[in-house]
Amino acid sequence: MDMVTQGQVLAESPHVVVATPGRLADHLESCNTFTLKRIRFLVLDEADRLLEGHFNEQLKTIFGALPKKRQTLLFSATITATLEELRSVAMTDPFFYTAPADVVTVEELDQRYVLMPVSVREAYLVHILKRFLDSMPKGSVIIFTGTCKGCQVLSIALKSLGFPNAPLHSQMPQRERLASLNMFKSNTTRVLVATDVASRGLDIPSVELVLNHNVPSAPKDYVHRVGRTARAGRGGKAITLVTQHDVHLVEAIETLIKTKLVLQSTKESEVLKILTQVSVALREAEIRLDEQDFEERKLINWRKKLILQGLDPDEVEAKKRKKQQQRLLRRKRKGRRLAEGKGARKQEESLET
């Protein structure tokens, strides 16, 4: 629905408004045909994601338009430090309920992994995808990737290799995103290649396989991804491609879900047969994307969005680089502590013997 049509609907004072923070803030800033002063209830779904900081400016606009006397309800599948902090700083005594969750992922979900060098990851992905589609003629699969560019490259490469699919990521226009989602939901295509934008909140009734092209750096993101399958009592499978650099991420995931991932059997000889073909397809896809100036358009859109929010893109970029450096430093320190701990244990064992 376009902005004009939405504005006309909002001007009629509907009893319930379901909106994303960005679009609602846009309406509040661009027109005065409606008001939120009579709102009695504010509901934030996926509150952990909304309060991560990416929507601060939009939420500030929305909260500024709301009456002080209202009830605010926050729902989240994961409790973050920000949500915990809200309980202590709230002006009034909040009701805080945590549903028991001894099992983070359901029993019907078969969780597996494949360990391989990063240089052959896509060849293994194609091998697993082909075996699944051949064995389940009506089955559907979501392939999760870590970046928008990676999603687009993989989608193009899979199409050239004979695997029809629909891409879904945040750099696509909303109309194209809806088209991809509808193609997948209607079984027009059985493969959806997506970023984490598809891991939450989408109504996709039946997915037989979730294939993780990368291991999420945050364990909770893994939980949201694999939650796309094995829903409503149905069975499902999740296979995660693990490289030599991802072992510590898998250990963190297993700690959270209290389950060990099972090794997925693969045929290395079949993977090697298609390795060159897959590598060529990926390179050609990258060239096609570079010709479309994908990264440049992404950067322009990002800077434009920040400017509209009244922020300095250069300043935001500098802060982002600083945070990345701090994260890298923390990982190195953690790695050294783990290595020192293992060394100490080995020394103790040798002394005991």
C-alpha positions in Angstrom: 0.0 0.0 0.0 1.4 3.4 -1.0 1.8 6.4 1.4 -1.1 8.3 0.0 -3.6 5.4 0.4 -2.3 4.7 3.9 -2.7 8.4 4.8 -6.3 8.3 3.7 -7.0 5.2 5.8 -5.2 6.7 8.8 -7.3 9.9 8.4 -10.4 7.8 9.1 -9.1 7.0 12.6 -9.0 3.2 12.6 -9.3 1.4 15.9 -6.2 -0.6 15.3 -3.0 0.3 13.4 -0.4 -2.3 12.5 2.8 -0.6 11.3 6.6 -0.7 11.0 8.3 2.0 13.0 9.8 3.7 9.9 6.6 4.0 7.9 4.5 5.2 10.9 7.2 7.8 11.8 7.1 8.9 8.1 3.4 9.6 8.3 3.7 11.4 11.6 6.3 13.7 10.2 4.8 14.3 6.7 1.1 14.9 7.4 -1.3 16.2 10.1 -4.4 14.4 9.1 -4.4 11.9 11.9 -3.2 11.8 15.6 -2.1 9.2 18.1 -3.3 11.2 21.1 -6.2 8.9 21.7 -4.2 5.7 21.6 -4.7 3.5 24.7 -2.5 0.6 23.9 1.0 0.4 22.3 2.2 -3.1 21.4 5.8 -3.7 20.4 6.2 -7.1 18.8 9.8 -8.5 18.4 10.7 -5.9 21.1 14.3 -7.1 21.3 14.9 -6.2 17.6 13.0 -2.9 17.8 15.0 -1.8 20.8 18.5 -2.8 19.5 19.1 0.8 18.5 18.4 0.7 14.8 15.0 2.3 15.2 15.8 4.9 17.9 14.9 7.9 15.8 11.6 6.5 14.5 10.6 5.3 18.0 11.4 8.7 19.4 9.0 10.3 16.8 6.3 7.7 17.6 6.6 8.0 21.4 6.5 11.8 21.1 3.1 11.6 19.4 1.6 9.2 22.0 -0.3 10.2 25.2 1.5 9.6 28.5 -1.5 7.7 29.8 -1.4 4.4 28.0 -0.5 0.8 28.4 2.7 -0.4 26.7 3.1 -4.1 26.0 6.4 -5.6 24.8 6.7 -9.1 23.3 9.9 -10.9 22.6 11.1 -14.5 22.0 14.4 -13.6 23.6 15.2 -11.5 26.6 18.1 -9.1 25.9 20.0 -6.9 28.3 18.0 -3.9 27.0 14.7 -5.5 28.0 16.1 -6.5 31.4 17.2 -2.9 31.9 13.7 -1.6 31.1 12.3 -3.5 34.1 14.6 -1.6 36.5 14.2 1.9 34.9 10.4 1.8 34.3 8.5 4.7 35.9 5.8 2.4 37.2 6.1 -1.1 38.5 5.9 -3.2 35.3 4.4 -6.7 34.9 7.2 -8.9 33.6 6.4 -12.5 32.6 8.8 -15.0 31.2 7.3 -18.2 29.8 9.2 -21.4 30.7 11.5 -22.4 27.9 13.5 -25.4 28.9 13.8 -26.3 25.2 14.7 -23.5 22.9 14.1 -25.5 19.7 11.4 -28.1 19.3 11.9 -31.9 19.4 10.5 -32.3 15.9 13.4 -30.4 14.5 16.3 -32.4 13.2 19.4 -30.2 13.6 22.5 -31.1 11.6 25.8 -29.6 10.4 28.3 -30.1 7.7 32.0 -29.2 8.3 34.0 -28.1 5.3 36.7 -25.6 4.2 35.3 -22.2 3.4 36.5 -22.5 -0.2 34.1 -25.3 -1.1 31.1 -24.2 1.0 28.9 -23.3 -1.9 29.6 -26.6 -3.7 28.4 -28.4 -0.6 25.3 -26.2 -0.4 24.4 -27.1 -4.0 25.0 -30.8 -3.3 22.8 -30.8 -0.3 20.1 -28.7 -2.1 20.0 -31.1 -5.1 19.7 -34.2 -2.8 16.9 -32.6 -0.9 14.9 -31.4 -4.0 15.4 -34.8 -5.6 14.2 -36.7 -2.5 11.3 -34.4 -1.8 9.6 -33.4 -5.1 7.1 -31.1 -3.2 9.4 -29.9 -0.4 10.4 -26.3 0.1 13.7 -24.9 1.5 14.9 -21.5 2.9 18.6 -20.8 2.4 19.8 -18.2 4.9 22.8 -16.0 4.1 24.7 -13.4 6.2 24.6 -10.4 3.9 22.3 -8.8 1.2 25.0 -9.1 -1.4 25.7 -12.7 -0.5 22.0 -13.4 -0.8 21.8 -11.8 -4.3 25.0 -13.5 -5.6 23.8 -16.9 -4.3 20.4 -16.5 -5.8 21.8 -15.6 -9.3 24.3 -18.4 -9.1 21.7 -21.0 -8.2 19.4 -19.9 -11.1 22.3 -20.3 -13.5 22.9 -23.8 -12.1 19.3 -24.8 -12.8 17.7 -24.1 -9.3 14.8 -21.7 -9.7 14.6 -19.5 -6.5 13.4 -16.2 -5.1 15.7 -13.8 -3.3 14.6 -11.8 -0.2 16.7 -9.2 1.5 16.4 -5.6 2.8 18.0 -3.9 -0.2 15.1 -5.1 -2.5 12.2 -2.7 -3.0 9.1 -3.7 -0.9 7.2 -4.7 -4.1 9.9 -7.1 -5.1 10.1 -8.5 -1.6 6.4 -9.2 -1.5 6.6 -10.8 -5.0 9.4 -13.1 -3.8 7.5 -14.1 -0.7 4.3 -14.8 -2.6 6.1 -16.9 -5.1 7.5 -19.0 -2.3 4.3 -19.3 -0.3 2.3 -20.3 -3.4 4.9 -23.0 -4.3 5.7 -21.2 -7.6 9.3 -21.6 -6.5 10.4 -24.1 -3.9 13.6 -22.3 -2.9 13.8 -19.0 -1.0 17.3 -17.4 -0.6 17.1 -14.9 2.2 18.9 -12.9 4.8 17.7 -12.8 8.4 14.8 -10.5 7.3 13.0 -13.8 6.7 13.8 -15.3 10.1 11.1 -13.5 12.0 7.5 -12.4 11.7 6.7 -13.9 8.2 3.8 -16.2 7.8 5.2 -19.1 5.9 3.1 -22.2 6.6 5.3 -25.1 5.6 9.1 -25.3 5.2 10.7 -28.7 5.2 14.4 -27.6 5.2 16.3 -24.6 6.5 19.8 -24.5 5.1 22.2 -22.1 6.8 24.8 -20.9 4.3 26.6 -19.2 7.2 26.7 -19.7 11.0 25.0 -16.7 12.7 27.2 -14.8 15.0 24.4 -14.5 17.6 22.9 -17.8 18.8 19.4 -16.3 19.1 19.5 -15.6 15.3 20.1 -19.3 14.7 17.0 -20.1 16.8 14.9 -17.7 14.8 16.2 -19.1 11.5 15.5 -22.8 12.3 12.2 -21.8 13.7 11.0 -21.4 10.1 10.6 -25.2 9.9 9.1 -27.8 12.2 6.2 -25.6 13.1 2.8 -26.5 14.5 3.9 -30.1 15.4 5.2 -30.9 11.9 8.7 -32.3 11.4 11.6 -30.4 9.8 15.3 -30.3 9.2 17.9 -27.6 9.6 21.4 -28.0 8.1 24.2 -25.5 8.9 27.3 -25.2 6.8 30.3 -24.9 9.2 33.8 -23.8 8.2 37.0 -24.0 10.1 36.3 -20.5 11.4 32.9 -21.2 12.8 33.5 -23.9 15.4 33.2 -21.5 18.4 29.9 -20.1 17.0 28.5 -23.6 16.8 29.5 -24.3 20.4 27.7 -21.1 21.5 24.6 -22.2 19.7 24.7 -25.7 21.2 25.0 -24.2 24.7 21.9 -22.0 24.1 19.7 -24.8 22.6 21.0 -27.5 25.0 21.3 -29.8 22.0 24.3 -31.1 20.0 24.1 -30.7 16.3 24.4 -34.0 14.4 26.9 -34.5 11.5 25.0 -34.6 8.2 26.4 -37.3 5.8 27.5 -36.0 2.4 29.3 -37.5 -0.6 32.6 -35.7 -1.1 33.2 -37.3 -4.5 29.9 -35.8 -5.8 30.8 -32.4 -4.3 34.2 -32.4 -6.1 32.5 -33.2 -9.4 30.5 -29.9 -9.3 33.1 -27.8 -7.6 34.4 -26.1 -10.8 30.9 -25.5 -12.2 29.7 -23.9 -8.9 32.8 -21.7 -8.6 32.3 -20.4 -12.2 28.6 -19.7 -11.5 29.5 -17.8 -8.4 32.1 -15.7 -10.1 29.8 -14.9 -13.0 27.1 -13.9 -10.5 29.5 -11.5 -8.7 30.4 -9.9 -12.1 26.8 -9.4 -13.0 26.1 -7.8 -9.6 29.1 -5.6 -9.9 27.9 -4.4 -13.2 24.6 -3.4 -11.6 26.5 -1.3 -9.0 24.9 -3.2 -6.1 27.3 -2.0 -3.4 27.2 1.6 -4.6 23.4 1.7 -4.6 23.3 0.1 -1.1 25.7 2.7 0.2 23.8 5.6 -1.4 20.5 4.3 0.1 22.1 3.9 3.5 23.6 7.4 3.6 20.3 8.9 2.3 18.4 7.2 5.1 20.8 8.6 7.7 20.5 12.1 6.3 16.7 11.9 6.5 17.1 10.9 10.1 19.2 14.0 10.8 22.4 12.0 11.2 25.9 12.5 9.8 26.8 9.5 7.7 30.5 9.9 8.1 30.1 10.1 11.9 27.9 7.0 12.0 30.5 5.1 9.8 33.3 6.1 12.1 31.4 4.8 15.2 30.5 1.6 13.3 34.2 1.0 12.5 35.1 1.6 16.1 32.6 -0.9 17.3 33.8 -3.5 14.8 37.4 -3.0 16.1 36.2 -3.4 19.7 34.3 -6.6 18.8 37.4 -8.0 17.0 39.6 -7.2 20.1 37.1 -8.9 22.4 37.1 -12.0 20.2 40.9 -12.1 20.2 41.0 -11.8 24.0 38.4 -14.5 24.4 40.4 -16.8 22.0 43.6 -16.2 24.1 41.7 -17.0 27.3 40.3 -20.2 25.9 43.8 -21.2 24.6 45.4 -20.5 28.0 42.6 -22.5 29.7 43.2 -25.5 27.5 47.0 -25.2 28.0 46.5 -25.2 31.8 44.2 -28.3 31.7 46.7 -30.2 29.6 49.5 -29.3 32.1 47.3 -30.5 35.0 46.6 -33.8 33.1 50.3 -34.3 32.4 51.2 -33.7 36.1 48.5 -36.2 37.2 49.9 -38.9 34.9 
